[in-house]
Amino acid sequence: MAILDPSDYTVLWLAPLEIELQAARLMLDEHHGTEFPEAKNCIFHAGRMCGYNVIIAHVLDRSYGVAWAASVIGEATIFKNIQFSLLVGVAAGLPNPARKPPIDIRLGDVLVARVEGNDAAIIPYGFGKETENDGFQLMGSGHVLEKTKKVVSSIISTLKLKYGNSADFFLPHYNKIRDKDHQLSGIFMDPGQENDILYQINDDGTEHIVQRRRRPTLLAEIPKPPDQNTLDRRRKRSLDEQSLCIRDNRPKNRRSDNCGSNILPINLDSSTPTSLDEGRKRALDWLRIDQIDRRYNTVKKAYRQTCEWLLRTSEYCDWLNPSHLVEHHGVLWIKGNPGVGKSTLMKFAVRNATNNMEKNMKKAIIYFFFYAQGQDPEKSTVGMYQSLLVQIFEQLPHLQSALDSFDLNTRHNEAPQWSVEQLEELFEQVVQGLGTYSLMCFIDALDECSEIEIRDMMSFFEELSNQAISRNIVFQVCFSSRWYPNITISKGLSLDLGLQKGHKQDILNYIDSKLKIGHDKVAKEVRMELEQRSTRSGLFMWVSLVVGILQRHYDHRGEYGLKKRLDDIPEDLHKLFHDILIRYKHGILTRDMHDKEHNEDELLLCMQCVLFARRPLAPQELYLALCPGASESGFDGMDEADARKLVLSSSRGLAEVTMSKETPKVQFIHESVRDFLLKGNGLYEVWPEVEWRFRGNSHERLKQCCLNYTNMSIGILDGSDLLPKAETGEWIDAKLAAKKAKQRLPFLEYAVESVFYHADTAAGDGVSQAEFFQSFSTADWMTLQYLVRGFTGPVRKRRLLYLLAEHNAANLISRHPEKLFCFKVEDEVWGAPVLAALATKSHEAVCAFMKAHLDIQPPTSHLHGLYKAYCQNGDKQNTIGKSSEFPPNGNILLFLLLTGNELVFAVALASGYCKAYTKFSSNAEGTLLHYAARYWYDVAVRELLAQRAHDGIDTVDERGRTPLSWAVSGGPAIMPRETKTFGRDNPVPLSCAAKQRQKVTVQLLLEQRADKEAADNHGATPLTWASRMGHEGIVQLLLARGAEIEATDENGWTPLSVAVLGFQSSSLKTIERLLEKGANVNATDKTGRTPLSLAVTSQHYRSNVPLLLDPRWGANINIADNNGHTPLSWAKARVGGEAIVPLLQSKGASLTAAETTG
């Protein structure tokens, strides 16, 4: 048989048991065989099902569990393109819908589903522990195995929606194979009632046999998630997705496995929702950024017959050759001085690679050009990853399945705030999934991004290249930058642009084609000198500027003074910029000397606009910023030629209009101009009189430009049909009005959206904004905002403080006279200013509000330290979004708690401005103290106690619990030292602390004279729970205080009985400790079972049974329960019991008794 290609398969189906393997194979539509290279310990059955190429994995030695999983995963790495995996399991458990909240199903001895971050995940059951309210918490050694893939989650959602618990959909799949012969165990039919034993799972995890009528029932796990806003933050909300598993409601045994194993993963073709494609489209839309490739588009293409030398260099040819990947790991780094022409060369390389790519070639070519003059995404690695991923998904659509692994159901249906970690994980998945496809990536201008981000990016790409090499994936990346950041990489090629002969020849070709000064003796001398100086510098930017200067001189004056003009031009690029600006400032280049002052001011304002504008301005916007009165006299727009003349004249050639596909923007001709003005102190050299707070004063001037324009616009628009009717406040046509306003007043949108930004930045640089606070008209600004955004409805009234919060104007907030009123609830969508800041993710504004209140707190207040931590770590728990709404007559303190803003809550409470809200009480959920304690908000609990804001401290909520009973679940971090401040004693807290294995909390409660014999609703005492959880230290503590060692719960179980049933590995020491303290080893429960009888069927029977049979304890080995079962009969009935049957028999267990009662 031909060897199969592992790269063709995309679904891995895990079948631990042979019966599951047989059932799985019967479900395949096609069988491809089992011949794969490198498969040693596993059998990989290949086939096709519903359009998917599927691999069914099974281990040869018929083992299962952790060892089996490790073996399968190790060998399954030969399948490089697996998109998701499926596992079918038969579980020992039953949902209990009557319990509050309903208990879900555990997947037996294998996995547990839980939420990790925002994703559904699975972890080993033995590496965690159940917590209060049926949560599941990782222990120290625990770790997440896998997160649910989006495609699987989508299938589950569809099944729930269409079929719920109906068997009609599942039975045809079962009937398809129920009568098929299985070589080991007959057929897949139901084994019958006699083999279908149901164990009821009690609240504490123990079990008993339930008598029931004959009925086949298979349950799909569908636990309902509670309200996301009201869940325990430490458990990351409850399960919002479940693993794709169908679970039989019987204990795992080989006879009943046959029937359960045939209910397999559902037909993927029929159940995969069409919304999956919609989800991918939405994810792509969220990744996509408008005009993210603006820098690439504005880089001028290479002049004719230039840059082609690159294709012949040894470095570039080696980089292109896949056979040399092992040597350089697919990395090429082009370096050169500022202005040398790196971006032009990179654009040439991108265009050349794209044009030469053969049709239907299995390859993608992607690029990103960092842009320091652009907006944040254009100069950050987050924007880079988003852009690159969109290009990959558009060129190679089959890789969009990588998006399915991300939970994109974000809060309030808002676009996610992508993190570098998320995007790198997604990018890594894409590269690893390339298979036989290749990826070529060009990244330009690393020096125009933060060095910290670039260092992290380079480390990531280096690791990614290593992975690609190990997987035989062709992944090539070409970087370009200045000589910094200086980052060392282990493998890669480097190309110094300034040393390339082809680059120098390009400069000479450019001079020859662009400098048109004739061919006489003077012209030849000028050309020769220019060529010599140009090849020395190697800077295309310098050559371009000098050619322009000489050409203008020749056009105006001919050869007269041409050579002297060249001699006066400095070779240093920064000095050339200085020379251009100084000449213009002093009127050397203007004929009308009386316009000198005007020209100088226009030049300065132009530089300020290009340097400090919130975003690059359009030519019309720059014109109106320089000449705001133009709109008042009737502005009808500018054509492209006029726009370029304006920019060229105002900037003396140092700025240009981009050749953008969309709206043209004004930018410096090169980033080196910005470097000269700011980093090289060029601004102060040209304008020494403005050195003092130049940045702040520049923003102040731009703020004033915005204010002047908005004030003028109100006058122009007053009485026009573009504003709402005065009598009704309604807009005639909001969208049409917005369009007309932007056409008539092109600078209006920028002025409205940026006035707070410039005012805030100026304030941060020390420029007073007192006049701004006094004179700013919020009514006029709101009207204009409604106009430019096309909002409908009456214009809302808002306080300035609320607007500052929305716009993250932290510097203005810190100087605002009413900043302490940030918790004042107003008739607004988000209520209070601080909530507006939280909703708009204005983190700095939130910190400014908090600091304002902490400034009036004593220096010793613990809130100062919490504030610093909040500012550093952010508001990761905050669930308020832009689409959130503050409820009418809502309680701001409760709202802050429910949305995860614990530290803001603490500051609000301490401020004294929220006293009216501390009296909250709900019959269902209790008081604020209940909420804080229930969700383990330790800071909130302590602040409520410190402020004595705890009316109703002794009340119980709908679960019958006091705040103290909730608090002890959180451990000593949340427990007050004096528990009496939490209300009167309650029988629950000590048991809760024992159940949570919180020894320090137990000790604190005992010191406060908590009742050590108090039983919960199930009759379990604190010692019962400590024994059940296998915590020897708490058991010793309680026994030392005289706890009753023979206390029984509702099942008649003693602490020893529940200890042998415990799932903790530490239970053995607990059992031994109880036996040493005199626990009755022959005590029987209500069903007549002894601890030994229970131990035989426990999880740790291999260790528990030998300990109980130690002669020191005097265990009676032949005590039969109420149904006549002895420990030996229980051992023979359980899976794996054969391991202890000989031990029991050697200790005197009667075989006759087992046969008689069995």
N, C-alpha and C positions, 0 to 999 in steps of 0.2 A: 504493500500500500504506500502511496506517495506521502511524504512528510508534509503535514499541514503547516500553514503560515500562521503563527500566533498573533501577528499584528492585525489579522482580519476579524478578531473577536472583541466585542465591546461589553458583554455582560458576563460576570462571574457568578455562578450559582453554586453555593456551598451545600453539600449533602453529607453530613457527618455519618449517618447510619446507612447501612447498605439498603435497607428497605426504602429509605428516602431517595437513594440513588436510583433504585429500580423504578420508583414512581415518577421521578423526574424525567428519566429517559423515555418513559411512555408518553410524556406530555410533549415531546419534541415533534415538530412537523417534518424535519429532515434530520438524518443522522450522517455526520461527516466522518466519524471514526475516532480513533484514540492515539494516532501516531503523532507525537510531538517530540522535538529534540529536548534533551536535558531533563525530561520527566523521570525521576528515579523512584521516589517513595509514594507518589500520587498517581492516580489515574485521572486523566482529563478527557471527559467525553464531550465531543464537539457536535453541535447541531444548530438548527435554525428554528426559531419559534416566533411567529407573528412578526416577521421582518427583522428580527434581531439575531445576530450570530452569537450563540451562547456556549459558554464552557461550564460543564458540570464537574465539580472537583470532589474527589473522594480518595481517602487514604487507604492503601492496600491492606494494612493490618487491622482494619475495622475498629480502630480507636476513635475516640471523640473527646471533646473538652479542650483544654488549653493546649495540650501537646499536639492534638490534631490540628488545631487552628494555626499554630506556629509552623507546622510542617507544610500545610497548604499555602499559607501566605508566602513562605520562603520560596516555594517552587513556582508559585503563580506569577512571579515577577517576569517570567518570559513573555507574558501577555502585556505588551506595552500600552495598549489602547483601551484598556478596561475603563468604561465610563462610570459604572456603578456595580455593586455586588448585592446579591440577595441571599438571605439565610432563612431556612424554614426550620422551626423548632417545635417540639411538643413539650408543653409546660405543665408543671405541677402547681396548679393554682386555680382560683375561681374568683371572679369579681364579686364584690359585695356592694350592690347599689344601695342597700338600705343604710349603710354607714355614712356618716357625715364627716368629711366629704367621702364620696364613694371610693373604695379601694380599687386600684387597677390590678392588672395581671402582671406577674413577674415571669420572665422567660426562663423559668427553672434554674438550672445550674450554669447558665451561660451568660446572658447579658441583661442589662437594665437600661431602659431609655430615660434620658433626662435632657435638660437644656444646658448647653455650654455656650455662653455668650448669647447670641441671637439664633443659634442653630440647634436643631435636635441632634442628640448625640447618643452613643452607647458606651457603657463602661462595664467592666467585669463586676458581677454582683458581689464577689468576695472582696473587692477592693473598696467597698463603700459600706455605708450603714444607713438604715432607715432613720429618719428624723421625725420630729413632731409634724403632725398633719400629713403623714404619708409621703414626705419628701424623701429624697435619697441623696446622701452627702458623701463626697469622696473622702476617704481617709488619707493619711499622709502618703501611703504608697500607691494611691489610686491614680489612674490616668485615663484620659479619653481614648477609646480605641478608634472611633470613627464618627463622623457627622453625617446625618442623613442627606443623601443627594436630593436635589430639588426635584428631579424627575420622579423619584420614588415617592416623595412627599405629595407631589401632584396626583399620582396614581391613587394614593390612599385617600386624598381629599375627594377625588371623583367617586371612589367606591363607597365612601360614607354618604356622599350626596345622593347617589343613584340607588344604592341597595341597602344601606344601613345594616341591620342584623338579619335581613332576609336570606333564607337558604336557597331561594329560587335561582339565584345567580351562580351559587357555588356547586349545587348538586349536579348539573351537567358535567362539570369537570370531574367530579367524583365518580359519576356513573360511567364515564369514559374508560376508567381503568379498574373499577371495583372488582370485576370478575376476571381480571388478568392474573395468570399464574405467576407466583414469585417463587424462585427456586429454593428458598430456604424456609419460608413460612406460609406456603399455600397461597391464598388470595388476599386482596386488599379489603375484603368486606369487614363490617363491624364484627369484632370478636365475640360480641354477646354480653348480656347483662352480667353474667357471672364474672366476667373479667373487666367489667366497667365499674370500678370502685371509685366513688366520689368522696374526697376528703374536704370537709368544710374548714376554711382557713379562718381562725379566730383573729381578734384584733391584735393579739400579741404574737401572732405568727405561728401558733400551735395549731393542731389539726385534729379532727375526729371524723369517723366515717358517718356519712349521712345516708339514711334509707330513702329511696326515691322511686317513683314509678318509672317504668321502662320508657325511655325517650332518648333518641340520639340527638345530641346538641353540640354544635361546634360554634365557638364564639370568636368573632373578630374583635381585637382589642380597640375599643373606642372610648377611652376616658375623656371627660369633658374638661377643658382648661378653664380655670376661674378667671375673673377679671384681671387683666394684665396690670392694671394700675394699683391693685390692692394686694399684691403678692409679696412674699418675703424676699427682700433684695438679696439676701445671702444665698438663696436658692435660685436666683436668676429667673424669677417667674416660674410658672409650672409648665408642664409639657404642652407644647403647641403642635408638635408633630409626633407620630409614633412610628416605630419600625414596621416594615411591611412583613408581618408575620401572622399566620393564622394559628391559634393555639388550642389544642385539645384540652378539655377540662378534666383530664384524668392524670394520675401519677404516671411518670415516665416508666414504662415497662415494655419489653420487646413485643408482647402480644398485642397491646393496644397501639403501639407505634405504627403498625401496618395501616390501620384506618386513618390515623391522624396525619401520617406523612404524605398522603396523596392529595391533601388540600394545599396546593402549591401556589407559588406566586402567580398572580392573576394575569390573564391574557393582556400583554402589554399593548397590543395594537388596538384592542377595543376599549381599554380603560384609560389610555393616556389622553388627557383632555386636550382639546384644541387650545386651551388657555396656556399650554406649555409654550407654544410659539409666541403667544402674546406676552408671556412672562419674559421670554428672551428678548423680544423687541423692546419691552419696557426697560430691561436691564441695559440694553445697548443705548437707549435714549438717555438713561441716567449716566452712562459712561461718556456719552458724547458731549463735547464742549464747543459752543459757538466760536468760530474764528480761531480755533486752537492752532491752526496751521498758518496763521497770519504771517509769522516771521518767515516761513518758507516761501510764501507767496510774494513777499516784499523783497526778498533777496533777488537782485538782478541776475538774470541768467548770464552764463559765461559768454564773452564776446566770441565772435567767429574765430575759429582756429586757435582758441585758447583752452587750457585745461586738459586737452587730449593726451598730453604727455603722461598724465596720471595712469592711464590704462596700460602704459608700457613699463612702469616702474616695477622692480622685482618685488617690493613689499606688497603692492596692490595685487600683483599676479599671484603671489603666494597666498595671500588672504582669500582670493577667489577660488583657489584650488582646494576642493574638499579632501583630497588625499593628504594635504599638509595640515589638516586640522589638529592632529595630535601634537604637532610642534608648537603651534601658536594659539590653540584653543579657540580659533575663530575670531580673535580680537586684533583690530588695527586701530592705532591711535595717531591721528594727524595733529601735529602741533606747530604753532607759529606765533609770531608777535602780533599785537593788535593792528588791524588794518592790512594784514598781509594778503587777505583774500580767502580765508578758510571757508567761510559760508558759501561763497560762490563756487568753490571747488566741491564742497559737499553737495550742493544742489546739482551740479553737473554729474556727480557720481550717482545720485539718486535717479536722475532722468536717464542716464546712460544704462543703468541696471534695469530700469523699468522698460525702456524701449527695446532692449536686447533680450528680454525674457520671451521665450518661445511660447506659442499658444498652447494651452492645456498643460503647461509645465506645472509640476506639483511644487509650487514655490510661492512665497509671499515676500514682498518687499515693503518695508515700513520705515518711517522716519519721524524725527521730532527735532525741531530747532528751538532751543531755549531762547527767550526774548526778555532781556532785563527791563526793557521799556514797556513791556506789556503788563497785563493784569496777572494776579497771583497764579492762576493755572499755567500761564505761559512761561513762568520762571520757577516752577517747582516740579519735583519728581512725581508728585501726585498727578498733576496735569499731564506729564509725560507718559506715565503708565496708562492713564485713561485714553490718551490719543493713540498710543501704540496698540492697545487692546482692541479698540474700535476698528482700526485698520486690519488687524489680523482676522477678526470675526467677519468683516465684510469681504475679505479676500478668500478666506477659508471657512465658509459657513458651517461645515461639519464640526468645527471646534467650538461652536457656540454652546455645545452641551456642557462645557466647563462652567457656564453661568448657572447651570442647574444646581450646582453644589452650594450656591449662596442663597441664604434666606433674604429675599428682597421684599418681603412684606413688611416694610418699615412702618414705624408709627405714623399715623395720620396720612399714610400713602404719600409721604414726602420723599423726594430723592435722597438717597443715603449720603451721609458725609463720609465719602470714601477715605480710608486710611491707607498709608503706605503699606502696612502689613497686609491688609486685605488685597490690595492690588498686586503686590508681589506674589502672594499666594496664588492668585488667579493667573498671573503671567507665568508662573512656574508650572501650573497645571497645563496651560496651553502649550508651552514648549515641550513638556514631557509627553504630551499627546500628539506631537507632530508626526510620529511614526516615520513614514517614507517621504513626508513633505520636508522642505527646507525653509528656513526663515533667515532673511537678510535684513539687518537693522542699521540705520544711520542716525546718529545722535550728534547734533552740532551745538557748539558754544557751551560746553560744560561750565566755563568760567562765568556765565551769566546766571548761574543758579547758586544757591547757598552751598558753601564748601562742605558743611556737615551732611547735607542731603546727597551731594555728589559722592562723598566718601562711602556713605551707606549704599548708594546705588551701585558703585563700582564693586563693592564687596559682594553684593547680590548677583550682579552679572558674572562675576568671576566664578562664584559657586554654581551658577546656572550653566555656565560654559563647561565646567567640570562634569556636571550631571549629563549634559548633552553628549559629551565625548564618551562617557561610560555607557550610554544607551545607543551609540552610533547614530545620533541625531545631528543633522547639519544645521547648526545655529551660528551665524556670523554677525558680528556687530562692529561697526566702524564709528569711533568717536573722533571729535575734533575739539580743540580748545587752545587757549594761550598756554604759556609754559606753567601756568598754575590753574587749578590746584595740582600740586606736586604729589601724585599718588603712585605708589609702587604696586605693580601687579606682577604675579608670579610668571605668567606666560602671556605673550602677545607681541605684535609687531609695532614699530614706531616709525613715523615718517616726519622729518623736519622739513616743513614747506619752504622755509627760507633758503635751504641749501640745494634745492632742486634746480637743475639747469633748465628744465622745461618751464618752470615758473618764471625764471628770469627772462627767458625768451618771450613768454607771454607779455611781460611788461614792455619789452621793446616793441612787440607787435602792436600793443595798445597805443604807445606813443606815436608810432608810425601812422596809424590809421586815424587817430583823433586830433593830433596837433597839426593844424593846417596854417602854416606860417610861411609858405613859399619854400624855395630851394636855393636861395642865393647864399652868399658866404656867411652872413649873420645868422640866417636860419640854420645852416649846417652847424655852426658853432653852438648855437643854443641847443639844438637837438643832441649834439654830442655830449655837451655838459650835462644835460638833463638825463640822458641815458646812463652816464657814469654814476650820477648821484642816485638814480632810481635803482640801479642794480646793487648799489651799496646798501641801501635801506631795505630793498625787497618788499616795500609796503605798497600795495596796490592803492590803498586809500590816499597816501601821500601823493602818489603819481597822479591819481584822478583829480585831486584838488589843484595841484600845481599846473597840470595841463589846462584846467579850466581858467585859472588865473592868467596864464600866459595867452590863452586864446582870446579872452576878453580884452586884455591889453593890446594885442595885435589888431583886433577888430576895431578898437577905438583910436589907436595912435600909430598903428603900423609897426615898423621895426624900431622906431625911435624909443630908446630906453628899454627895449625888450630884454637885452642881456643883463642890464643893471637890475631889472625887476627880478630876473631869475637869481641873480647873485644875492639879492636882499631876502630871498625866501629861505628860512631855516630848514635844515634837514630833519630836525626832530619834529615828530608829528604834533606833540602838544604845543611846542613853540610856534608851529604853523597856525594852530587854532588861535593862540594868543595874538599873533600878528594880524590875523583877519579881523578879530573883534576890536583890537586897539585902533586899527586904521579906520574902521567904520565909526567907532565911538567918537573919535576926534575929527570926524568930518572929512578925512582924507579922500574918501571915496564918494563924497557927495558934492555936487556943484553948488547947491544952495546952502551956504554956511549958516544962514539964519534958521535953517531947519535942524541945526546940529542938536539942540536940546530935545526937540521932538523925536528925532531919530534915535538918540541915545536912550530915551525912555522907552520907546517902542521896542528897541533891541532887548533891553533888560526885561521888559514884561514878556516878550516872546520867549526868552530863555526860561523865565520862571514858569510860564505855561507848559512848555514842553518838559521841563524838569519835574514839576510838582503837581501837575494835573492828576486827578484821581484815576483817570484813564486817558489814553491818547485821544486828543481832540480831532474832530473833523476840521477841514480847512475853513468851513463857514463858521464853526464854533470859535476857532482861533481868531478869525477876522472880527467877530462880534465881541470877543473878549478884549481885543485891542481897540476896537471902535464901537462901543456899545450904542452910541447914538444912531448908528446906521439903521437899526430896526425901527427907531422912532420916526425916522424920515422916510421909511418905506423900503424894507429889504426884500428883494425879489430873488435872492439866491445868487450863486456864483457859478460860472462855468469852470471847467477843469483848468483851462489856461490861466484864468484870473487867479484861481486858487494857488496854482504853482508859483505865479509871479509874486503873490502876497507872501508865501512862505519863504521863497528865495530872498526877497527883499528884506523881510523882517529879521531873518536869521543870518543874513549874509552867507547863504549857501551851506550853513551847518545843519539845517533841517531840510526835510523833504516830505513830499506827499507820497504815501505808499501806493503801489500799484495793486491794491486789494481788489478781490473779486466782488466784495460787498462795498461797504462805505469806506472811501479812502480816509486815511488818518495821517496826522502829522507826527513825524518822529525825527530823531537825529539821524544824520546820514550814517552814523556808526556809533557803536557803544563807547568807543574811545572818546567821543565828544563829551559824553556824560562823565566819563572818568576824568577828563581834563577839568571840567567845570567844578566837580565836587571833590574827587579824591586828589586831584592835582592842584587844588586851591586856585584854579583858573578864574573862578568868579571873583575872588577877593583881589586877585592881581589886576583884573580889568575894572572892577568896581570896588575899590578899597573902602569907599564911604558907606557901603551897605554890609560890611563884614559882621556887625553886631546882630546876632540872632537872624541871620539871613534866611534860614529855613523857615523859622516861625513868621518872619515878616513877609516872606513870599506867600505863605499860606494865608496870611492875613489879607494880603492884596488880592489873592484869588477869591477869598471869601467876600471881599468887598465887591469884586466884579460880579459875583453871583447875586449879592443883595441888590446892587444897582440894577441888574438886569431884571430880577423878579419885581422890584418896585416899579420899574418902567413898564413891565409887561402888564401889571395890574391896571395901570393907567391906560394902556393901549386897549386892553380887553374890556374895560369897564363899559357896560352898556351894549356889548356886542352879543351876537347869538352864540358865541362860544362858551359863555358862562351860564350857570343855571338861572332859571327865572327867579327873580327876587321874591315873588309872592308865594311860590310853591317849593322852591329849592330844587326842582327837578331839572335834569338835563334834557335838552331836545334830542340829541343823538350823541352820546358820550364818545363813542369810537370815532365818529366823523369829526367831532370837535377836537379830539386829541390829534388827529391827522392834520387838520387845518392849522392848529396851533403850532405844531412842530414845523410846518412849512413856513408859516409867517414869522415864527420866533425860534430859529434853529438852536439858539443857545439856552432856551428855556429849560429843557429837560435836564441838561447838565447842571444848570444853576440850581434847580429845585433839589435834585438828588445829591448834590455835592456840597451844599452850603454848610451842613453840619460837619462833614468830614474836614473841610478846611478850617472851620472855626475851632474844632476840637484839636486838630494838629497844631494850630497856632497857640492855643491855650497850653498845650503840653510843652511848648517851647518858651513859655513864659510871657506870651503876649496877652495882656488883659482883655477879657471879654465882658466886662461890666456893662458897657454900652450895648453890646449884643443882647444881653439878658433883658435890658430895659426896653429896647426899641423893636425887638424882633416880633413880627405879627404872625402868630400861629394861625389865625383865621385866614390871612392871605396865603400863607404857605400851604395850608390844607386845601384851599380852593385850587391852587395851581397844581398840587400833587394829584388831586382828583382829575384835573384836566389832562395832564400829560400821561397819566396811567389809564385813562379811559374808564374811570370808576363811575358808577351810577348811584342814584339816591342822594338824599340830602347830605351836605358836607358836615362831617362830625366836628365837634369842638374838642380840642385836646389841649392839655397843659403842656408847656414846653418840656417839663421834666419827663413826661411820658414819651414825647418824641425823641428826646435824647436817649432814653432807654432803648427804644426801638432801633436807633441808629448806632448803638454801641459807642456813644460819645462819652467815654469814661472821664476824660480830662475836663469836659464841660460839667459833667455831673458832680465831680469833686469840688467844683467852684460854685455850683448853683446854690443860691440861698435857701432853697426848699428841699435840699437833698434828703433830709431826714424824714420826709413824708413819702418815702418810696413805697411804704406798705399801705398807703391809703387807697382803699378800693374805690374806683370810679365807675361810671357807666360806660365801660369800654369792653372790648372783646376779651381782653386779658385781665381786666380788673385793675390791678395796681401796677405802677411803673416797674417794680421789680419783677413782676410776672411777665410784663412785656419784654423785658430784657432776657428772661429765661426762655420765653417762647421763640424769640428771634436768635437764640444762641449767642447773645451778646455777652460773652463771658466777662470781658473787662468792665462792662457796665455793672454787672452783678457785683463784682469785686469792689467797685467804687461805692456802691450803695452800702455794702457790708462794712467797708472801711469807715464810712461816714459815721456809722453807729458805734463801731468799735473805738473810734477816736474819743468818744465820751465815756467809755468804760474804763475802769481802773487798769493800770498797766499790768496788774497781777491776774487779770481775768484770763481764765483758760480759753476763752474764745479767740484770743489773739493767735494762739498756736494753731487752732482749727482753721482760722482765716488764711493763714499762710499755706496750710496744706491744701485748702480749697483752691487757692489761686494757682498753685503749682499743678494740681492734679485735674482741675476742671470739674465740670458737673456731669460726670459720666452716668450718674444715676437719674439725671433729669429726664422726665418723659414728656414734658410740655413741648408741644410743637406749634408751628404757625397756624395749623387748623384747629388747635385747641380753643376751647371757650371756657371762660370762668363762669360757673353756674350762677344764675340769679340768686341774690341773697346768700351767696356762698360764704364759707368760712375760709379765710385765707390761710390760717394755720393748718387746718385739715387738708386743704388743697396742696400745700407745700409738702405735707407728709405723704400724701397719696401719690405724688408725682416724683418722689425720690429726692426731694431737696431738703435733706435733714439739717445741714449746716445753716442754710438760709433760714429754716424754721427756728433754729436755736437763736440766731441773731435777732429775728423778728420778735421772739418771745422776750429776750433780754432787753430789747429796746424800750419796752413799755408802751409802744404804739399800737399793740394788738391785744390789750387787756380784754377788750370787749369780746374777743373771739375765744377766750380760754374757757368759757362756760359751756362749750359744746358738749352735747351728750346725745347718743343714739341708742334706742332700745336694742337694735340688732347688733351693733358693733361696739357699744360702750362709749367711753370718753376718749379724749385725746391721749390720755395716758395708756388706755387700752391699745389704741392704734400704734403708738410709739413702741410699747413693749412687745406687741404681737409681731411687728416687723423688725424687731431687734435693732431699733434705732437708739443705741446707747446714749449718744449725745443728746438726743431729744428727750429721752427719759430723765436723764440727770438734770437737764435744764428745766423741765416741768416740775421736778421735785424742788430744785433750788429756788424757783420763782413761786413755789407754792401754788402753782396753777394746776391743781389736781382735784377739783371737785368731783365727787363720785368715786373716790379712791377705793371704797369698799364694795362698789357695785360689781355685778357679774354681767358678762355679755351673753349672747344667745347660746354660747357653748357652756355656760356655767362657770366661766373662768374669770378670775380677777387679774388685774395688771401684773401682780407678782407671779402668778402661775405662767403667764406668757414670758415674763422677764427671765425666769430661771432657765427656760429653754435656750436662752442666749448665752448662758454661762456667766462667769464672774465679771466679764467686761461690762455687762449691762446691769448686774446686780448691785443695788445700793448696799453700802456697808451696814447700814442700820435698816434691816428689812422691815422694821415696824413702821418706817415712814411709808411703806407700800400698803398699809392697811392691816386689818386683823389677820390672824393666822388662817390658813386655808388648807384643807387636806390634800390638795393636788400638788403644790409646788415641790415638795420633797421627792415625790415620785417622779415628777417631770425632770428634776435635776438628775436623779439616778438613771432615768431612761436616756438622758442625753450624755451620760458618762461624765458629768461635770463634778468631779470630786471636790474642788474648791468651793463650789456652790453648795454642795451637800454639807460641807463642814460649816459654812457660814449659816446655813439654815438651822443646823443642829445647835450651833452656839446661841441662836435666837430662840432655842427651845421649841423647834418645830416638832410636831407629833410624829415620832418615828414609826408608829403602828397605824397611822392613818391609811385607810385603804381607798383606792379609787373606785369608779363605778363598776369595775370588773372584779373587785375584791383583792386586787394586787396591792401589796404593801411596798414601801420603798425598797426593802430587802429583796422582795420578789423581783422588782425591776432591775436592781443591781445585779442579781444573780442571772437573770435572763440576758442582760447585756454583757455578761462575762467580765465585769470590772471588779477584780479582786480587791483593789484598794478601797472602793466604796463598801464592798461587803464587809471587809475588816472593820471599817469605820463604824458601820451600823451595828455590827455584832458587839463591838467594844462598848457601844452605848446601850446594849441590852436588847437589841431588836429580837423579836420572837422568831426563832429559826424554823418552827413548824407551822407558821401561819399559812393558811390555804386560801386560794382565790376561788372564783366561781366554778372552776373546773375541778377543784379539790387538789390542785397542784401546790406542792410546797416549794420553797426556794430551790431545794435540790432538784426537784422535778423539772422546773423551768431551766435550771442551769444546764442539765444534760440535753435540753432541746435547743440551746443557744447556738447561734451561727458564728459567734466570734471564736477565733483561734485561741483566745485567752480563756475560754470557758473551762478548760481542763484544770487550770489552777484554781478557779473559783469552786469547781466541784470538790477538789481536794480540800480546800479551806473549809467548806461547809461540813464535809465528812469529819475533818479533824475537830470541828466544834460540836460534834455530836448529832448531826442531822440524821434522821431515821431513814436508812437506806431501803427499808421495806414498806414505807408509807404508800398507801394506795389512793388513787384519785377517784372521782365519781364513776369512772368506767372500770375500776379495779386494777388499773395498770400501776406498776411500781416504777421507780426511777430506772431500774435496769431494763424493764420492758420498753420504756420510752427511749432509752439510750440506743437500743437496738435499731430503732427506726430514725435516729437523729442524723444530722449532717456529719457529725464527727464521731460516728459509731466505732470506727477503728481504734480511736484512742479512749473514748468514754467507757466502752464496755469492759476492756481490761482493767481500768481503774476501779470500777464498781465491783468487779469480781475479786479484788484484792481481799484476802482473808481477814484483814484488819477490820473490815466494815461489817462482815456477817450478812451479806446479801443472800436471800433465799432465791435460788435460781429457777425454781419450778412453780412460783406463784402464778396462777392463771387469772386472767381478767374476767369481767362479767360475761364475756362471750366465749370463755374457755381457752383463749389464746395465751400461750406461755411465751417467754422471751425467745425460745427456740423456734416456735411456730412463726413468730413475727420475723425472725432472721431469715427463715427459709422462704418467706413470701416476698421479701424486699429485693430489689435489684442490687447485686453485689453482696448480698447477705452470705453467700457461700464463704466469704473471707473470715467470718466469725463463727460460723456453725461448728467447726472443729473445736474452737476454744470453748464454746458453751458445752459441747458434749464432754470435753475433757474435764470440765468443772462439775459434771454430774447432771447435766440437763437430760431429762428423760425423753428418749425418742418415741416411746410409747405414748407419752403425754402429748407430744407434738402431733403424732398421727391421729390420736383420738380426738383432739380438739381442733385439728386443721380441717 
